[in-house]
Amino acid sequence: MKDSVNIICLYWVGKFRGRDFTEEDVIRLRQTVDKHMDRPYKFYCLTNDMDADIPAEKIELDYAWPGWWSKMELHRPDLPSGRTLYLDLDSHVINSLGPMLDYPGNLIMFNTRTTKRKQVMGDYYFKREGIVWKYQAAVMLFDPGSTSWVYNKFLEDPDRWMKRFRSEQDLMGEWIPDQPLFPEHWMIKLATFDRHPNKSIDGTIIITGQPKGVSFREPKYAPWLKELAR
């Protein structure tokens, strides 16, 4: 039998750029992980709502920075030990998580897939605004504590960093730019199926994201998703 792993998510309650996650989304994530897990695991949730009725062992956020900025607490040195996979609440797992969980490295993310031209433009036009064009942080595999220095540095002046960078993934793109990356085909953004309804999902493990104007829970252009994920 393979060693046990941790799955962790973030359930932050509050108003932030249209995010409206609910307890049901934590339940849905647990269901999709259950269906595609190949080894024992523990399910954790970082949250600022310790009264939430969710199927997870709750870990209280120390600072509850707004929205995705609370993901900086994934770098805390006191999280439960063991190989840990973070998943956004709008994630749908459609194939075995095994290959992802076995991927080597102390912090692995997905590339933004931003074109080289846009990356250059980003460096030229947007770096002053903190847009680095490096990582997607909807999915991260890590060893808790291995990047605690990132957390400690952020703690020195969180307001400054939240103004300097658009998001936590752009902060990581500048502070830790050389992390290993998952194979790109393992993840597809849900919005992609609006533009390419017949796109192949062969080899895809996770479909994620909140398209504008469409519910990620019941996407009209991916009616097959619910059956595959749960």
Secondary structure, 3 states (H helix, E strand, C coil): CCCCEEEEEEECCCCCCCCCCCHHHHHHHHHHHHHHCCCCEEEEEEECCCCCCCCCEEEECCCCCCHHHHHHHHHCCCCCCCCEEEECCCCEECCCCHHHHCCCCCEEEEECCCCHHHHHHHHHHHHHHCCCCCEEEEEEEECCCCCHHHHHHHHHCHHHHHHHCCCHHHHHHHHCCCCCECCHHHEEECCHHHHCCCCCCCCCCEEECCCCCCCCCCCCCCCCHHHHHC
